[in-house]
């Protein structure tokens, strides 16, 4: 049994299939509301997951808890823990490793293909995924690949969709494989009013409907990725 700590940033950005994976494998889960600013020490967990949220990973100066969270993530990495960052979480992990977080050239909201890099074929973690797959997306920012890390995936709208660091012990992904129908519905309700369809932005009804078409396969990919990482 592993102890899995999950840092969360919004009630509509929960762990989804990450939690069901942990339950199925018999792991203990500790869910932490990051906005409260209190984080476990690395000795209290074996695997750290950092979830998404509506804020920017660059908001350290205005969000005291975010600066504290970055210190906690850095401590986990330095302690040799397995770490997975998803969307904002991936950006936080990248930032902690010294990479820039910037606005992506365009918004990416919907269900679009992700293509693995050539290096991903040699990765013990990303070998668990097909070379191309449909995934969920909802982001405006993106991460650069940290120094010492390797780019693992891209999409038409976003050059850096995933990276791994330290032979796959630390992973950041921009895409979402964890969503259930309740997750996409909650996200759409909380954030959908401001969505304007564009080249890589679908309307909200299409976004919600996409989970019925792609969600089950995405969640299976999420479980496979977690098995490989953990």
C-alpha positions in Angstrom: 0.0 0.0 0.0 1.2 3.5 -0.8 0.2 6.8 0.8 -1.0 9.2 -2.0 -1.2 12.9 -1.2 -3.3 15.0 -3.6 -3.0 18.8 -3.6 -6.3 20.3 -4.9 -7.0 24.0 -5.8 -10.7 24.2 -6.6 -13.8 22.1 -5.7 -14.4 21.4 -9.4 -10.9 20.2 -10.1 -10.9 16.9 -8.2 -8.8 13.8 -8.7 -11.3 11.8 -10.7 -9.8 8.6 -12.0 -6.7 9.2 -9.9 -8.7 8.6 -6.8 -10.4 5.5 -8.3 -7.0 4.1 -9.3 -5.7 4.6 -5.7 -8.8 2.9 -4.3 -8.6 0.0 -6.7 -4.9 -0.6 -5.8 -5.6 -0.4 -2.1 -3.6 2.8 -1.6 -4.4 5.4 1.1 -5.4 8.8 -0.1 -4.9 12.1 1.6 -6.7 15.0 -0.1 -5.4 18.5 0.7 -7.0 21.8 0.0 -3.9 23.7 -1.2 -5.6 27.1 -0.7 -5.6 26.6 3.1 -1.8 26.7 3.0 -1.1 23.6 5.1 0.9 20.8 3.5 2.2 17.4 4.6 5.8 16.7 5.0 7.3 14.2 2.5 7.6 11.6 5.2 3.8 11.5 5.4 3.3 10.3 1.8 4.9 8.1 -0.9 3.3 9.6 -4.0 2.3 13.3 -4.6 -0.3 14.4 -7.1 -0.8 18.1 -7.8 -4.1 18.9 -9.5 -5.4 21.7 -11.7 -7.1 25.0 -10.9 -8.1 28.3 -12.3 -5.2 30.4 -11.0 -1.8 30.9 -12.6 1.3 29.1 -11.4 3.0 32.5 -11.5 0.7 34.0 -8.8 3.2 33.4 -5.9 3.4 37.1 -5.1 -0.4 37.4 -4.5 -1.2 33.9 -3.2 0.8 33.1 -0.1 -0.5 29.5 -0.1 0.9 29.0 -3.7 4.4 29.9 -2.6 4.0 27.5 0.3 2.7 24.8 -2.0 5.7 25.2 -4.3 8.0 24.7 -1.3 6.1 21.6 -0.4 6.3 20.2 -3.9 10.0 21.0 -4.0 10.4 19.1 -0.7 8.7 16.1 -2.2 10.9 16.1 -5.3 14.0 16.5 -3.2 12.9 13.7 -0.9 12.8 11.3 -3.9 9.0 10.9 -4.0 7.1 10.1 -7.1 5.3 13.3 -8.3 2.6 13.8 -10.9 1.3 17.3 -11.8 -1.8 17.7 -13.9 -2.5 20.9 -15.9 -1.9 23.7 -13.3 -0.2 21.0 -11.2 2.1 20.3 -14.1 2.9 24.0 -14.4 3.6 24.1 -10.6 6.0 21.2 -10.9 7.7 22.7 -13.9 8.0 26.1 -12.1 9.5 24.4 -9.1 12.1 22.8 -11.4 13.0 26.2 -12.8 10.9 26.3 -16.0 9.0 29.3 -17.3 5.1 29.3 -17.2 3.6 31.4 -20.0 0.4 32.0 -21.8 -0.1 29.3 -24.5 -0.4 30.8 -28.0 -4.1 29.9 -27.8 -6.6 28.5 -25.5 -7.1 24.7 -25.6 -10.5 23.6 -24.4 -12.1 20.3 -25.6 -11.1 16.8 -26.6 -8.1 16.8 -28.9 -5.3 14.4 -29.9 -2.0 14.3 -28.0 1.0 12.8 -29.7 3.9 11.3 -27.8 7.5 12.4 -28.7 10.1 10.0 -30.0 11.7 10.0 -26.5 8.5 8.9 -24.9 8.8 5.5 -26.7 11.9 4.8 -24.4 10.2 6.1 -21.3 9.2 3.5 -18.7 6.2 5.8 -17.8 4.9 7.0 -21.2 5.3 3.7 -22.8 2.1 2.9 -21.0 0.2 5.2 -23.4 -0.4 4.8 -27.1 1.7 7.0 -29.4 -1.4 9.1 -30.1 -4.6 9.4 -28.1 -7.5 11.8 -27.5 -7.5 13.6 -24.2 -9.4 16.3 -22.4 -8.0 19.8 -22.3 -8.8 23.1 -20.5 -5.9 25.5 -20.2 -4.6 28.9 -21.2 -1.1 28.7 -19.7 1.6 26.2 -20.5 4.9 25.1 -19.2 8.4 25.1 -20.7 10.3 21.8 -20.3 12.5 22.2 -17.3 16.3 21.9 -17.6 17.2 18.2 -17.2 13.7 17.1 -18.1 12.6 15.5 -21.4 9.6 16.5 -23.5 7.1 13.6 -23.8 4.1 14.9 -25.8 2.5 17.7 -27.8 -0.7 18.7 -29.4 -1.7 20.9 -32.3 -2.4 23.8 -30.0 0.3 23.2 -27.3 3.9 22.3 -28.0 4.6 21.0 -24.4 1.9 18.6 -23.3 4.1 16.5 -21.0 7.6 16.1 -19.6 9.4 13.7 -17.3 12.3 14.3 -14.9 14.7 12.0 -13.2 13.9 8.9 -15.3 10.1 9.4 -15.0 10.0 9.8 -11.2 8.6 13.3 -11.7 6.0 13.9 -14.4 4.0 16.9 -15.5 1.2 16.7 -18.0 -0.9 19.5 -19.5 -3.8 17.3 -20.6 -6.6 15.6 -18.5 -7.1 11.8 -18.5 -8.8 11.8 -15.1 -12.2 13.3 -15.8 -15.5 11.6 -15.1 -18.8 13.0 -16.4 -19.4 14.8 -13.0 -15.9 16.4 -13.3 -16.6 17.9 -16.8 -20.0 19.0 -15.7 -18.7 20.7 -12.6 -15.9 22.4 -14.6 -18.4 23.6 -17.3 -20.7 25.0 -14.7 -18.0 26.8 -12.8 -16.0 28.2 -15.8 -18.1 27.7 -18.9 -19.8 31.1 -19.1 -16.7 32.8 -20.4 -15.8 30.2 -23.1 -15.9 31.5 -26.6 -15.5 28.8 -29.3 -12.4 29.1 -31.4 -10.0 26.8 -33.4 -9.1 24.7 -30.4 -12.0 25.7 -28.1 -15.2 23.8 -28.4 -18.6 25.1 -27.1 -19.6 23.9 -23.7 -22.2 21.4 -24.8 -19.6 19.7 -27.0 -17.1 19.8 -24.2 -19.5 18.0 -21.8 -20.6 15.5 -24.5 -17.0 14.6 -25.3 -16.6 12.8 -22.0 -19.3 10.3 -23.0 -17.3 9.5 -26.1 -13.7 9.6 -24.8 -13.9 9.5 -21.0 -13.7 5.7 -20.4 -10.6 5.3 -22.6 -9.0 8.3 -21.0 -9.5 7.0 -17.6 -8.0 3.6 -18.6 -4.9 5.5 -19.9 -4.8 7.4 -16.6 -4.7 4.2 -14.6 -2.0 2.8 -16.9 0.1 5.9 -16.5 -0.2 5.8 -12.8 0.8 2.2 -12.6 3.9 2.9 -14.6 4.8 6.0 -12.6 4.1 4.5 -9.1 
